[in-house]
């Protein structure tokens, strides 16, 4: 039995899609200690009248695990 895991984390901001798992200024795949932490740090935020830091985007995290025999 083997497993294959695929993960994506992206945001929709100003009608554009941004990959939150891409390290800015780097190409290729890179191991990260916390993918969710990395993605959340790269989300678009700004101050509002009610919050010092408010998200201006929607984010989607997807994890797909496939098992093969």
C-alpha positions as CSV (number, residue, x, y, z in Angstrom):
1,X,0.0,0.0,0.0
2,X,1.3,3.5,-0.8
3,X,-0.1,6.9,-0.3
4,X,0.1,10.1,-2.3
5,X,-0.8,13.5,-0.7
6,X,-1.5,16.7,-2.6
7,X,-2.0,20.0,-0.9
8,X,-3.1,23.4,-2.1
9,X,-3.6,26.7,-0.3
10,X,-4.7,29.8,-2.2
11,X,-6.5,33.0,-1.7
12,X,-8.9,35.0,-3.9
13,X,-8.1,38.7,-3.5
14,X,-9.1,41.6,-5.8
15,X,-10.6,39.0,-8.2
16,X,-7.2,37.3,-8.6
17,X,-6.0,33.9,-7.3
18,X,-2.7,33.7,-5.4
19,X,-0.9,30.5,-4.4
20,X,-0.1,30.9,-0.7
21,X,2.4,28.0,-0.6
22,X,4.9,29.5,-3.0
23,X,7.9,31.1,-1.2
24,X,8.3,34.6,-2.7
25,X,11.5,34.9,-4.7
26,X,12.1,31.1,-4.9
27,X,11.3,28.5,-7.6
28,X,10.4,24.8,-7.1
29,X,9.2,22.9,-4.1
30,X,10.4,23.6,-0.6
31,X,9.7,21.8,2.7
32,X,8.1,24.0,5.3
33,X,7.6,23.2,9.0
34,X,4.0,24.5,8.8
35,X,2.3,25.0,5.5
36,X,-0.8,26.5,7.0
37,X,1.4,29.0,9.0
38,X,3.2,30.0,5.8
39,X,0.0,30.4,3.9
40,X,-1.6,32.5,6.6
41,X,1.4,34.8,6.8
42,X,1.1,35.5,3.0
43,X,-2.6,36.4,3.0
44,X,-3.7,40.0,2.2
45,X,-4.7,41.9,5.4
46,X,-5.3,45.6,6.3
47,X,-6.8,47.6,9.1
48,X,-10.5,48.4,9.3
49,X,-12.6,50.5,11.7
50,X,-13.2,47.5,13.9
51,X,-10.0,45.5,13.6
52,X,-6.3,46.3,13.5
53,X,-5.7,43.4,11.1
54,X,-8.6,42.1,8.9
55,X,-8.5,39.7,6.0
56,X,-9.4,41.2,2.6
57,X,-9.5,37.8,0.9
58,X,-11.0,34.4,1.0
59,X,-8.7,31.4,1.4
60,X,-9.1,27.7,0.4
61,X,-7.0,24.9,1.9
62,X,-7.3,21.5,0.1
63,X,-5.7,18.2,1.1
64,X,-6.2,15.1,-1.1
65,X,-4.9,11.7,0.0
66,X,-4.9,8.8,-2.5
67,X,-4.2,5.2,-1.4
68,X,-3.0,2.7,-4.0
69,X,-2.3,-1.0,-3.6
